[in-house]
Amino acid sequence: MDTNKLDRIVQSRVFQRFWAIAGAVSIRTKVLGIVLGTVILLGIFAIVQVRRSLTDILDHDLERQGLSITSTVASNVTSLIAADHTENVAFLLQETQEHYSDKRHNTEIVYLAFTAGQIHEQTADNIPSNTYRFVAGEDHSLHWYEMGDERVLEVAERFELPDGSSGIVRLGLSYHHQHTAITNVTRQLIVTNIVMSFISIAAAVLLTWLITRPIRNLVQATQAVSQGDLTQHVTPWANDEVGRLTVAFNSMTSSLAQAAQEQAERAKLRAQFVSRVIAAQEEERRRIARELHDSTSQSLTSLLLGLQTLEQSPRTEQLRQIVSETLDEVHGLAWQLRPSVLDDLGLSAALERYIEDYQQRYTLPVDFVIHGLDDQRLPPEVETTVYRIIQEALTNVARHAQASRVSVLLEHRDHKTLVIVEDNGIGLDSAAAAKGSRAHLGLYGIRERAELLGGKLVIESEPGHGTSLFVELPDNG
């Protein structure tokens, strides 16, 4: 078949629909169907061929037997006529019919007739007329016809009598015994085919069990691996293609497990490194904030008091104003670097103070709600992480969201801390934010802080419909 034509057949809609149904059938059903279909087709072919061959053989044997009987009768009738015993012709025909119709010959003669001149003898009254035709150069005729519900072979033989005239012997042989034999053989072949079908089904069931059992094991193991279980190991059943596939699968899972372990170790080292960096940053912020508060603020305060004792003048008042503003800025920097209230009074007080300052600085109203904390203190690393996450989220809103309203929910329950920050701003591309692109480094930092404590960040946003951040942190992170 042409390759292009085969490709068109495979790509046709009818074939695609057929394969969508047939391809969804299990391997066991496919093998059982192929085996059973092959056995049935071979059985039908064998039955048809055996029946045809047996029919030809029995037809040939019946024709040969008919020719033999007519030749014998013609010879005996010739002898009787030569001996002038024509009255015995009818007896001869009757005896011949009874002789060949008994059980020993497995033949049934329907009629036997002789015609020569004035002699007309026959063993039955329902002999058909004009059923035989002699071919030129032949002295015998074979003709099949239906007599009622019975198939009959008529054998006619023409021979020469002693007086020079010709006679004709007509023999009708029933096909009943041959038909019965063919029916019995066909019935036996059908029974044999049914038995072989059951045997083939049993063999196919065993074969498909042997084939599909390791495949099912591989499928189950593959599903487990897809869910993250890299400890799966499938025992090879044989050293065939499926066995080699099993060995390759085991090698793959071992490699994946080793790679996952190495990745987990690298992630652990990275988390430890980042955690130490953040801890160092927080410690450095605490130290700088303390220096600003204890040293720089005291120096500025002394300078301010000294200016107040000087003679009042516009220049002195201006310098005092500058020092006062600088002192406020130093206090603000110290607060932003590390609010002392976070260490002294806890997360709730620090966030309330920060949000109050945030609203004054950006003139942006913030709805702040706390549930489940009351006077309870969280682990220090959790409090610091939550504070920095909310601080970074609100800073992003002020800088990029163009929002007119923002809400913050802090909830603690079931040993987990939930932070939700929502705004009604211009929104962002969640996919790009999830990848941590350069334009969303603040969100990337929030994700990093959450993952360091075993938490997770979920971003829900659409351009023009605001942004929602969901952060969940375990207490034992």
N, C-alpha and C positions, 0 to 999 in steps of 0.2 A: 504494500500500500504506500502511496505517495506520502512523504513526511509532512508536507504542507497540508494535505487533506486530513491526515491524522491529527495535526495540531488544530485545525478548524473544528474537528469533531470534539476534541478535548475541551476547547474553549467555548463550545456552543452552550446555549442556555439550558437545553434539555439535559445535556451531560452534566452540567454543573448542578442542576437540581437533583439528578439521580445520585451524583456522588455526595451531595450534601446529606442525603438520606443513607446511602450505603456506607459512606465513610464514617458515619456516627455509630455504626453497629460495632459491637465489641469483637476483638480478635477471635474469641472462642466461637461466637456465632458465625463469623465468616468462615473459619476452618470447618465447623460442623456443616455449614451450608454447602461448602465446596465438596467435602467428602460425600455427603449424602446425595448431592446433585450428581456427582460423578458416578456413584454406585447405581443410582436409579437410571441414569442415561445409559450406562454400560449394560445394565440388566435389560432395559427395553430393547437396546440394540441386539443383545444376545438372543432374547426371546424372538424378535422378528426374524433374525437371520436363521436361527435353528428351526423355527416354524416353516420358513420358506424352503430351507434345504430339505427338511423332512417331508414337506408336501411334494416337492419335486421327486424325491426318491420313491415315495409311496405311489405317486401317480405313475411313474415309470414302471415300478414293479407290477402295479395293477394292469397296465397296458400289456406288459410282457406276459403276465399270467393269462390275460384274455386271449392273446394271440396263440398261446400254447394250447389252451382249452379248445378254441375253435379249430385249430389244426388237428387235434386229436379226434374231435367229433367228426370233422370232414373225412378223415381217414377211415374211421369206423363206419360211417354212413356209406362210404364208397364200397367197403367190403360187404356190407349187408345187401346193397343193391346188386353188386356183382353176383352174390350168392342167391339172388332172387328172394330175399327175406325183407321186403319193404315193410311188412307188417310190424317188424321189430324196431322200426326207426323211432316211433313214439316212445317205446319202452327205453330205448337207448338214451333219448334226450332226457327222460325223467330220471333215469338212474345217474346220468352224468350230473344233472343239477343237484340231486340229493348228495352225491358223492363229494362234490366240490364245495357244497354249502355247509358241511359239518364243521365242527369246532377244530378239527385237525388242520384244515386248510386256511382257516381264518378268512374265508371268502363267502360272500353271499351272492348267489346267482338269482337275479330277479326274473329272468326269462331266458329260454333257449329255444330257437326256432330253426326249422330247415325247410327250404323251398327248392323244388326241382321238378319242372314239368307239371304233372298232375299230383305230385306229392307235396302236401302242406301240413307240416306237423309243428306244434309249438306247446310250450309248457305253461303258458299264461294267456289270459284273454285280453290284457290291456297293453299289448305290444304296440308301440307307436309305429306309424307307417312313414316311409320316405325320410327316415332319419339318417340314412347312410348314403355316402357318395364315394364311388371308387375313382381314384385319380388314374389318369391314363398311365398304363404300364404297371399298375399296382393291382394286386388281387385281394387286398384287405383294406378296411376302413376303420378309423378310430374317431369316435364322436362323443363328446360330453354334452349332457342335457339334464334338465331338471324334470323329475317326475314327481309332481306334488311337492312335498317338502324334502324330497330325497334327491341327491345327486347321483346320476347313473352314467356309467361308461358303456357305450355300445360298441362291440367289436363285430364287424361283419367280414366274412372271408368267402371269396368266390373260388370254386374248384371245379375240375372237369370230371364227369362221370364216365363209366365204362362205355356207354353208348354214344359218347361224344358230346352229349349235352353238358350244361353247366348247372351247378347247384350253389346255393348260398346258405351259409350258416350264420345266424345272428345271435349274439350273446350279450345279455345285459347284466353288468356287474354293479352291485351297490357299493357306494363309497362310505357306507356307514362305519365299518370297522376301521378304515383309515382315518375318518374324521374323529372317531372316538380316541384312536391312538394319538393323533395330533393334539386333541383337546387335553388328554391326560398329560402328555409331555409338556404342553404349555402351562398347565396348572402346576406341575412340579417345578417348572422353571420359575414361575411367579413366587411360589412358596420359598424356593431357594433364594430368589432375589430379596424377598422380605427378610429372611433369616440373615443373609449377608448384609442387608442394610442395618439391621440391629447390631450385628457384630461390628460393622464399620463405624456406627455411631458410638459404640462403646470404645472402640479403638481411638476414634477421633476425640472423644471426651478425655481419655487418658492422655492422648498426645497434646491436646490443647492445655490440659492441666499442667503437663510438664513444661510446655512452652510459656504459658501465660503466668505461671506462679512466680518465676523470677522477675518477669516484667512488672507484675503487680507490686512485688517487693520494691522494685526500682521506683515505681510511680509513688508509692507511699513514702519512701525515703526522700525522693525529690520534693514532694510536698512539704515534708518536715524541714528540709534544707531551706526551701523558699520562705519558711516561717522563722528562720534563724537558728535552727537546730543543726549544728555542724558536727555532731557526734554520731551521725548515722553511719552504719556500716552494714553492707549487704553481703551475705555469704554466697559466693559463686556456686552454682549447681553443677556446671559442666564447663569444659574447656572449648565451648563453641562461641558463636558470635555474641550471644547474650552473656555468656560467662566473661568474655573479654570486655564487653561493655560494663559489666558489674565491676571488674577489676579497675577499669578506667574511672568509673564513678567513685569507688572507694579512694582512689588516688586523688581525684579532684576534691572530695570532701576533706581529705587529710590536708591538702594544700590550702584549701579555704580556711580550715580551722587554724592552721599555723599562721596564715596571713591575718586572720581575725585576731588571734592572740597577739601578734606583733603590733597590729594596729591599735588594739586595746592598750598595750603597754606604752606605745607612743602617745596615745591620747592621754593616758594617765600621767606620763611624764610632762606632757604639754600642760595638762590641767594643773599639775603641781607647780610648774614654772610660772604659769599665768597667775595662779593663786598667790604665789610668793611675790610676784611683781605687784599685784594689786595690794597685797598686805604691806609691801614696802612703800607703795604710793600712799596708802592711807596713813602709815606711820610717819612718812615724810610730811604729809599734809598736817597731821596732828602736831608735829614738831614745829613746822613753819607757823601754824596758827597760834601755837603757844608762844613762839618768839614774837609774833606780831602783837599778841595780846599783852604779854608780860613785859617785853622790852620796848618795842617800837611804840606801843600805845602809851606806856608810862612816860617815855621821852617826849612824845607829843603833848601829853597831858601837862608835864612839867613846863614845856615851852609855852603852852597856852596860859598856864597860871602866871608864868613870868611876864608874858605880854600884858596880862590884865593889870599887873602892878606898875607898868610903865605909864608914862604920862599919856593921857588921852589925846590922840591925834588921829586924823583920817588914815594916815599910813599905818599906825598901830592897829586901828580897828580892822583895816583890810588884811593885815598879816594874821590877826587873830581869827578872822573869818576863814582864811585859807587853811590855817592849822586845824580849825574845828572841822572843816570839810574833809581834810586829809585824815583826821582821826576817825571820822565816820566811815570813810572808805577803807581804812585799815581794819576797822571792826567788821565791815562787810566782807572784806577779803578773808579775814580769819574765820568768819562764819561759813562762807562758801567752801573754804578749804576743809574744815572739819568742825562742825557745830559742836560745841562742848555739851550742849543740852542732850545730844544723842548719847553721849557716854554717861551723863549724869541722870537724866530723867527718862530716857528711852525713846523709842521710835515715834510714838504718837505725838509727844510734845515737840520733837524735832521737826516732824512733818507739818504740824500746825504752824509752827514758827516760820518754816520755809515758805509754805503756801501763802501765809499772810504777807511776807516780804515780796513774794512773787507777784501777788495781785497789785501791790503798790508800785512795783517796778514796771510791769508791763500793762497795767490797767486792763487786765483780762480776768473776768470772774471765774472762780474755780469752785465747783461743788465737791467738797471733800467729806467722805463718809467712811467711818471705821466700824467694823463689826468683829466681835470675838476677842479683842485684845484687852480691853479694860486696863487694868494695872499690870497685866502680865508682860513679862519681858521675854523676848525671843533670844535665841543664841546670837552673840555679837556679830558673827559673820553674816547671819541672815538679816539682822537689822541694818547693817551697813549696806548690804546688797540691795535691799528693798529701798532704802533711802536714795542710793545712787541711781537706781532704775527710775524711780519717780522723778528725781531731779533731772535726769537726762531726757525722759519723755516730755516733761513740761517745757524744758528748754527747746526741744525740737518743735513743739507746738508753737511756742512764741516766735521762733525764727522762720519756720517754713509753712505752717499749716494755714495761716491767714484766717484763724478761727475767731468766732465771737463768744464762744462758750466752751469750757472744758470741764470734765468731771473726773474725779479720782475716787475709786473704791478700794479700800484695804480690808480684807476679811481673813480671819484665821479660824480654821475648823479642821477637825480630823487630822491634826498634826501637819497641816499644810497651810501655806500662806498664799492667798490669791490677790493679785494686783490687777486692776482694770483701769486703764486711762483711755477716755473717749473724748473726741472733739468733733466739731461740726465744720471743719475746714475744707480745704480743696481736695483732700485725699491724696493717695499715692498708689503706685503700682505694687501690689502685694508680692508678685513674683520677683520683681527686681529687688524689693526690700529684703525678701527671704534669702536672696543670694549674697546679700551684704555688699552691694556695689558701693563705689566711692561716694555716691550721693547720699547714701544711707548708713554712714559709718556709726552714727549715734545708735541706730537700731541694732547694728552689728555688735556694738559694745554691750547693749542690753542683753542680747542673746548670749554673748560670751559669759557675762556675769551670772545669768540664770543657769546655764549649762554647767558652770563650775560647781554649783550646789546641787546638781542633779535635777534641775528644773527645766522648764520649757517655755518658749515664747510662741504665741500665735498672733498673727497680724491679720486683721480683717479691714479691708479698705477698698473703695472704688473712687476713681477720679470724680470730684465734685460732690461726694457723699460722706466726707469725713473719714476718720481713722479710729480703729479700736485696737488697743494692745491688751492681750491677756497673758499674764505671767503667773506661773504656778511654781512654788518653791516648797520642798519638803523641809521640815524642821531639822532633820538629821542629815541635811545635805553636806 
